[in-house]
Protein backbone atom coordinates (compact mmCIF):
# COMPACT_ATOMS: atom_id res chain seq x y z
CA UNK A 1 0.00 0.00 0.00
CA UNK A 2 2.84 2.41 0.82
CA UNK A 3 4.27 2.18 -2.69
CA UNK A 4 0.89 2.92 -4.27
CA UNK A 5 0.33 5.96 -2.08
CA UNK A 6 3.81 7.33 -2.79
CA UNK A 7 3.31 6.72 -6.52
CA UNK A 8 -0.01 8.57 -6.42
CA UNK A 9 1.57 11.52 -4.60
CA UNK A 10 4.35 11.68 -7.23
CA UNK A 11 1.77 11.71 -10.03
CA UNK A 12 -0.22 14.42 -8.26
CA UNK A 13 2.97 16.47 -7.83
CA UNK A 14 3.60 16.38 -11.60
CA UNK A 15 0.15 17.88 -12.25
CA UNK A 16 -0.16 20.11 -9.17
CA UNK A 17 3.27 20.70 -7.57
CA UNK A 18 1.98 22.61 -4.54
CA UNK A 19 -0.52 19.90 -3.60
CA UNK A 20 2.04 17.16 -4.23
CA UNK A 21 4.56 18.79 -1.89
CA UNK A 22 1.86 19.24 0.74
CA UNK A 23 0.90 15.57 0.56
CA UNK A 24 4.54 14.45 0.61
CA UNK A 25 4.98 16.17 3.95
CA UNK A 26 1.63 15.41 5.57
CA UNK A 27 0.85 11.82 4.54
CA UNK A 28 2.58 9.08 6.47
CA UNK A 29 2.50 5.39 5.68
CA UNK A 30 3.64 2.25 7.36
CA UNK A 31 1.65 0.25 9.85
CA UNK A 32 -1.14 2.82 9.46
CA UNK A 33 -1.67 5.59 6.94
CA UNK A 34 -2.43 9.08 8.18
CA UNK A 35 -2.88 12.64 6.97
CA UNK A 36 -1.45 14.99 9.58
CA UNK A 37 -1.05 18.62 8.52
CA UNK A 38 0.88 20.89 10.90
CA UNK A 39 -1.90 23.46 10.75
CA UNK A 40 -5.58 23.13 9.86
CA UNK A 41 -6.19 23.07 6.13
CA UNK A 42 -9.22 24.74 4.62
CA UNK A 43 -9.98 22.99 1.35
CA UNK A 44 -11.65 24.88 -1.46
CA UNK A 45 -12.93 22.62 -4.23
PyMOL Python script that loads the backbone (N, CA, C, O; Angstrom):
from pymol import cmd

cmd.read_pdbstr("""\
ATOM      1  N   UNK A   1       0.821  -1.182   0.000  1.00  0.00           N
ATOM      2  CA  UNK A   1       0.000   0.000   0.000  1.00  0.00           C
ATOM      3  C   UNK A   1       0.872   1.255   0.000  1.00  0.00           C
ATOM      4  O   UNK A   1       0.548   2.226  -0.683  1.00  0.00           O
ATOM      5  N   UNK A   2       1.954   1.249   0.743  1.00  0.00           N
ATOM      6  CA  UNK A   2       2.836   2.415   0.823  1.00  0.00           C
ATOM      7  C   UNK A   2       3.331   2.824  -0.553  1.00  0.00           C
ATOM      8  O   UNK A   2       3.327   4.009  -0.885  1.00  0.00           O
ATOM      9  N   UNK A   3       3.755   1.864  -1.353  1.00  0.00           N
ATOM     10  CA  UNK A   3       4.269   2.177  -2.688  1.00  0.00           C
ATOM     11  C   UNK A   3       3.196   2.820  -3.555  1.00  0.00           C
ATOM     12  O   UNK A   3       3.488   3.752  -4.305  1.00  0.00           O
ATOM     13  N   UNK A   4       1.977   2.344  -3.468  1.00  0.00           N
ATOM     14  CA  UNK A   4       0.887   2.915  -4.269  1.00  0.00           C
ATOM     15  C   UNK A   4       0.573   4.347  -3.857  1.00  0.00           C
ATOM     16  O   UNK A   4       0.316   5.201  -4.705  1.00  0.00           O
ATOM     17  N   UNK A   5       0.594   4.603  -2.557  1.00  0.00           N
ATOM     18  CA  UNK A   5       0.330   5.960  -2.077  1.00  0.00           C
ATOM     19  C   UNK A   5       1.437   6.896  -2.536  1.00  0.00           C
ATOM     20  O   UNK A   5       1.160   7.984  -3.041  1.00  0.00           O
ATOM     21  N   UNK A   6       2.682   6.486  -2.366  1.00  0.00           N
ATOM     22  CA  UNK A   6       3.806   7.333  -2.789  1.00  0.00           C
ATOM     23  C   UNK A   6       3.775   7.575  -4.296  1.00  0.00           C
ATOM     24  O   UNK A   6       4.069   8.681  -4.750  1.00  0.00           O
ATOM     25  N   UNK A   7       3.421   6.553  -5.074  1.00  0.00           N
ATOM     26  CA  UNK A   7       3.311   6.720  -6.521  1.00  0.00           C
ATOM     27  C   UNK A   7       2.215   7.727  -6.865  1.00  0.00           C
ATOM     28  O   UNK A   7       2.397   8.574  -7.739  1.00  0.00           O
ATOM     29  N   UNK A   8       1.086   7.633  -6.179  1.00  0.00           N
ATOM     30  CA  UNK A   8      -0.015   8.567  -6.425  1.00  0.00           C
ATOM     31  C   UNK A   8       0.400   9.994  -6.087  1.00  0.00           C
ATOM     32  O   UNK A   8       0.076  10.925  -6.824  1.00  0.00           O
ATOM     33  N   UNK A   9       1.110  10.170  -4.981  1.00  0.00           N
ATOM     34  CA  UNK A   9       1.568  11.516  -4.599  1.00  0.00           C
ATOM     35  C   UNK A   9       2.533  12.060  -5.647  1.00  0.00           C
ATOM     36  O   UNK A   9       2.467  13.243  -5.980  1.00  0.00           O
ATOM     37  N   UNK A  10       3.420  11.234  -6.170  1.00  0.00           N
ATOM     38  CA  UNK A  10       4.350  11.681  -7.225  1.00  0.00           C
ATOM     39  C   UNK A  10       3.590  12.105  -8.476  1.00  0.00           C
ATOM     40  O   UNK A  10       3.933  13.110  -9.099  1.00  0.00           O
ATOM     41  N   UNK A  11       2.565  11.349  -8.846  1.00  0.00           N
ATOM     42  CA  UNK A  11       1.775  11.708 -10.025  1.00  0.00           C
ATOM     43  C   UNK A  11       1.007  13.002  -9.797  1.00  0.00           C
ATOM     44  O   UNK A  11       0.898  13.834 -10.698  1.00  0.00           O
ATOM     45  N   UNK A  12       0.476  13.170  -8.593  1.00  0.00           N
ATOM     46  CA  UNK A  12      -0.217  14.425  -8.257  1.00  0.00           C
ATOM     47  C   UNK A  12       0.754  15.584  -8.343  1.00  0.00           C
ATOM     48  O   UNK A  12       0.408  16.643  -8.867  1.00  0.00           O
ATOM     49  N   UNK A  13       1.977  15.400  -7.832  1.00  0.00           N
ATOM     50  CA  UNK A  13       2.972  16.469  -7.831  1.00  0.00           C
ATOM     51  C   UNK A  13       3.320  16.919  -9.252  1.00  0.00           C
ATOM     52  O   UNK A  13       3.590  18.099  -9.475  1.00  0.00           O
ATOM     53  N   UNK A  14       3.316  16.005 -10.197  1.00  0.00           N
ATOM     54  CA  UNK A  14       3.596  16.382 -11.596  1.00  0.00           C
ATOM     55  C   UNK A  14       2.524  17.311 -12.135  1.00  0.00           C
ATOM     56  O   UNK A  14       2.823  18.231 -12.896  1.00  0.00           O
ATOM     57  N   UNK A  15       1.266  17.077 -11.744  1.00  0.00           N
ATOM     58  CA  UNK A  15       0.146  17.878 -12.247  1.00  0.00           C
ATOM     59  C   UNK A  15      -0.124  19.119 -11.396  1.00  0.00           C
ATOM     60  O   UNK A  15      -0.560  20.149 -11.909  1.00  0.00           O
ATOM     61  N   UNK A  16       0.137  19.012 -10.104  1.00  0.00           N
ATOM     62  CA  UNK A  16      -0.156  20.109  -9.166  1.00  0.00           C
ATOM     63  C   UNK A  16       0.959  20.117  -8.118  1.00  0.00           C
ATOM     64  O   UNK A  16       0.797  19.563  -7.030  1.00  0.00           O
ATOM     65  N   UNK A  17       2.097  20.751  -8.450  1.00  0.00           N
ATOM     66  CA  UNK A  17       3.273  20.700  -7.569  1.00  0.00           C
ATOM     67  C   UNK A  17       3.010  21.112  -6.118  1.00  0.00           C
ATOM     68  O   UNK A  17       3.520  20.478  -5.194  1.00  0.00           O
ATOM     69  N   UNK A  18       2.236  22.146  -5.916  1.00  0.00           N
ATOM     70  CA  UNK A  18       1.984  22.610  -4.543  1.00  0.00           C
ATOM     71  C   UNK A  18       1.249  21.549  -3.725  1.00  0.00           C
ATOM     72  O   UNK A  18       1.612  21.286  -2.579  1.00  0.00           O
ATOM     73  N   UNK A  19       0.229  20.948  -4.304  1.00  0.00           N
ATOM     74  CA  UNK A  19      -0.521  19.896  -3.602  1.00  0.00           C
ATOM     75  C   UNK A  19       0.361  18.674  -3.382  1.00  0.00           C
ATOM     76  O   UNK A  19       0.316  18.066  -2.313  1.00  0.00           O
ATOM     77  N   UNK A  20       1.152  18.311  -4.368  1.00  0.00           N
ATOM     78  CA  UNK A  20       2.043  17.162  -4.226  1.00  0.00           C
ATOM     79  C   UNK A  20       3.030  17.335  -3.096  1.00  0.00           C
ATOM     80  O   UNK A  20       3.260  16.407  -2.320  1.00  0.00           O
ATOM     81  N   UNK A  21       3.621  18.522  -2.994  1.00  0.00           N
ATOM     82  CA  UNK A  21       4.558  18.786  -1.887  1.00  0.00           C
ATOM     83  C   UNK A  21       3.838  18.714  -0.549  1.00  0.00           C
ATOM     84  O   UNK A  21       4.356  18.156   0.418  1.00  0.00           O
ATOM     85  N   UNK A  22       2.642  19.282  -0.504  1.00  0.00           N
ATOM     86  CA  UNK A  22       1.861  19.242   0.741  1.00  0.00           C
ATOM     87  C   UNK A  22       1.610  17.794   1.162  1.00  0.00           C
ATOM     88  O   UNK A  22       1.804  17.441   2.326  1.00  0.00           O
ATOM     89  N   UNK A  23       1.185  16.972   0.231  1.00  0.00           N
ATOM     90  CA  UNK A  23       0.896  15.573   0.560  1.00  0.00           C
ATOM     91  C   UNK A  23       2.164  14.810   0.929  1.00  0.00           C
ATOM     92  O   UNK A  23       2.128  13.941   1.800  1.00  0.00           O
ATOM     93  N   UNK A  24       3.277  15.120   0.281  1.00  0.00           N
ATOM     94  CA  UNK A  24       4.542  14.450   0.610  1.00  0.00           C
ATOM     95  C   UNK A  24       4.928  14.661   2.060  1.00  0.00           C
ATOM     96  O   UNK A  24       5.504  13.777   2.695  1.00  0.00           O
ATOM     97  N   UNK A  25       4.610  15.826   2.576  1.00  0.00           N
ATOM     98  CA  UNK A  25       4.984  16.171   3.953  1.00  0.00           C
ATOM     99  C   UNK A  25       3.952  15.683   4.964  1.00  0.00           C
ATOM    100  O   UNK A  25       4.313  15.329   6.087  1.00  0.00           O
ATOM    101  N   UNK A  26       2.689  15.658   4.590  1.00  0.00           N
ATOM    102  CA  UNK A  26       1.630  15.410   5.566  1.00  0.00           C
ATOM    103  C   UNK A  26       1.077  13.995   5.591  1.00  0.00           C
ATOM    104  O   UNK A  26       0.386  13.625   6.541  1.00  0.00           O
ATOM    105  N   UNK A  27       1.363  13.198   4.573  1.00  0.00           N
ATOM    106  CA  UNK A  27       0.852  11.825   4.535  1.00  0.00           C
ATOM    107  C   UNK A  27       1.956  10.879   4.995  1.00  0.00           C
ATOM    108  O   UNK A  27       3.061  10.881   4.454  1.00  0.00           O
ATOM    109  N   UNK A  28       1.638  10.077   5.996  1.00  0.00           N
ATOM    110  CA  UNK A  28       2.581   9.077   6.471  1.00  0.00           C
ATOM    111  C   UNK A  28       2.014   7.693   6.195  1.00  0.00           C
ATOM    112  O   UNK A  28       0.801   7.480   6.210  1.00  0.00           O
ATOM    113  N   UNK A  29       2.917   6.766   5.944  1.00  0.00           N
ATOM    114  CA  UNK A  29       2.499   5.390   5.682  1.00  0.00           C
ATOM    115  C   UNK A  29       3.312   4.462   6.562  1.00  0.00           C
ATOM    116  O   UNK A  29       4.242   4.884   7.250  1.00  0.00           O
ATOM    117  N   UNK A  30       2.957   3.241   6.529  1.00  0.00           N
ATOM    118  CA  UNK A  30       3.637   2.249   7.357  1.00  0.00           C
ATOM    119  C   UNK A  30       2.598   1.316   7.922  1.00  0.00           C
ATOM    120  O   UNK A  30       1.762   0.789   7.188  1.00  0.00           O
ATOM    121  N   UNK A  31       2.642   1.111   9.208  1.00  0.00           N
ATOM    122  CA  UNK A  31       1.650   0.248   9.850  1.00  0.00           C
ATOM    123  C   UNK A  31       0.240   0.803   9.661  1.00  0.00           C
ATOM    124  O   UNK A  31      -0.717   0.051   9.481  1.00  0.00           O
ATOM    125  N   UNK A  32       0.130   2.131   9.706  1.00  0.00           N
ATOM    126  CA  UNK A  32      -1.140   2.816   9.461  1.00  0.00           C
ATOM    127  C   UNK A  32      -0.857   4.037   8.600  1.00  0.00           C
ATOM    128  O   UNK A  32       0.212   4.639   8.698  1.00  0.00           O
ATOM    129  N   UNK A  33      -1.798   4.394   7.774  1.00  0.00           N
ATOM    130  CA  UNK A  33      -1.668   5.590   6.939  1.00  0.00           C
ATOM    131  C   UNK A  33      -2.386   6.734   7.645  1.00  0.00           C
ATOM    132  O   UNK A  33      -3.426   6.541   8.274  1.00  0.00           O
ATOM    133  N   UNK A  34      -1.808   7.931   7.529  1.00  0.00           N
ATOM    134  CA  UNK A  34      -2.428   9.085   8.182  1.00  0.00           C
ATOM    135  C   UNK A  34      -2.136  10.356   7.400  1.00  0.00           C
ATOM    136  O   UNK A  34      -1.115  10.476   6.722  1.00  0.00           O
ATOM    137  N   UNK A  35      -3.048  11.286   7.514  1.00  0.00           N
ATOM    138  CA  UNK A  35      -2.879  12.637   6.970  1.00  0.00           C
ATOM    139  C   UNK A  35      -2.812  13.560   8.171  1.00  0.00           C
ATOM    140  O   UNK A  35      -3.798  13.729   8.888  1.00  0.00           O
ATOM    141  N   UNK A  36      -1.644  14.159   8.393  1.00  0.00           N
ATOM    142  CA  UNK A  36      -1.446  14.994   9.579  1.00  0.00           C
ATOM    143  C   UNK A  36      -0.803  16.330   9.201  1.00  0.00           C
ATOM    144  O   UNK A  36       0.419  16.469   9.257  1.00  0.00           O
ATOM    145  N   UNK A  37      -1.615  17.302   8.822  1.00  0.00           N
ATOM    146  CA  UNK A  37      -1.051  18.620   8.517  1.00  0.00           C
ATOM    147  C   UNK A  37      -0.621  19.317   9.808  1.00  0.00           C
ATOM    148  O   UNK A  37      -1.210  19.093  10.865  1.00  0.00           O
ATOM    149  N   UNK A  38       0.405  20.159   9.716  1.00  0.00           N
ATOM    150  CA  UNK A  38       0.877  20.889  10.896  1.00  0.00           C
ATOM    151  C   UNK A  38      -0.167  21.889  11.375  1.00  0.00           C
ATOM    152  O   UNK A  38      -0.332  22.102  12.576  1.00  0.00           O
ATOM    153  N   UNK A  39      -0.863  22.494  10.431  1.00  0.00           N
ATOM    154  CA  UNK A  39      -1.903  23.464  10.754  1.00  0.00           C
ATOM    155  C   UNK A  39      -3.179  23.051  10.030  1.00  0.00           C
ATOM    156  O   UNK A  39      -3.122  22.347   9.022  1.00  0.00           O
ATOM    157  N   UNK A  40      -4.330  23.486  10.539  1.00  0.00           N
ATOM    158  CA  UNK A  40      -5.582  23.126   9.861  1.00  0.00           C
ATOM    159  C   UNK A  40      -5.560  23.584   8.403  1.00  0.00           C
ATOM    160  O   UNK A  40      -5.048  24.653   8.073  1.00  0.00           O
ATOM    161  N   UNK A  41      -6.122  22.756   7.560  1.00  0.00           N
ATOM    162  CA  UNK A  41      -6.187  23.067   6.128  1.00  0.00           C
ATOM    163  C   UNK A  41      -7.641  23.321   5.764  1.00  0.00           C
ATOM    164  O   UNK A  41      -8.524  22.534   6.105  1.00  0.00           O
ATOM    165  N   UNK A  42      -7.877  24.409   5.082  1.00  0.00           N
ATOM    166  CA  UNK A  42      -9.218  24.741   4.618  1.00  0.00           C
ATOM    167  C   UNK A  42      -9.258  24.474   3.125  1.00  0.00           C
ATOM    168  O   UNK A  42      -8.688  25.227   2.336  1.00  0.00           O
ATOM    169  N   UNK A  43      -9.933  23.400   2.741  1.00  0.00           N
ATOM    170  CA  UNK A  43      -9.985  22.995   1.348  1.00  0.00           C
ATOM    171  C   UNK A  43     -11.033  23.781   0.610  1.00  0.00           C
ATOM    172  O   UNK A  43     -12.130  24.003   1.123  1.00  0.00           O
ATOM    173  N   UNK A  44     -10.706  24.202  -0.580  1.00  0.00           N
ATOM    174  CA  UNK A  44     -11.647  24.877  -1.462  1.00  0.00           C
ATOM    175  C   UNK A  44     -11.682  24.080  -2.761  1.00  0.00           C
ATOM    176  O   UNK A  44     -10.696  24.042  -3.496  1.00  0.00           O
ATOM    177  N   UNK A  45     -12.799  23.454  -3.039  1.00  0.00           N
ATOM    178  CA  UNK A  45     -12.929  22.618  -4.229  1.00  0.00           C
ATOM    179  C   UNK A  45     -13.701  23.311  -5.307  1.00  0.00           C
ATOM    180  O   UNK A  45     -13.904  22.746  -6.381  1.00  0.00           O
TER     181      UNK A  45
END
""", "prot")
cmd.dss("prot")
cmd.show_as("cartoon", "prot")
cmd.util.cbc("prot")
cmd.orient("prot")
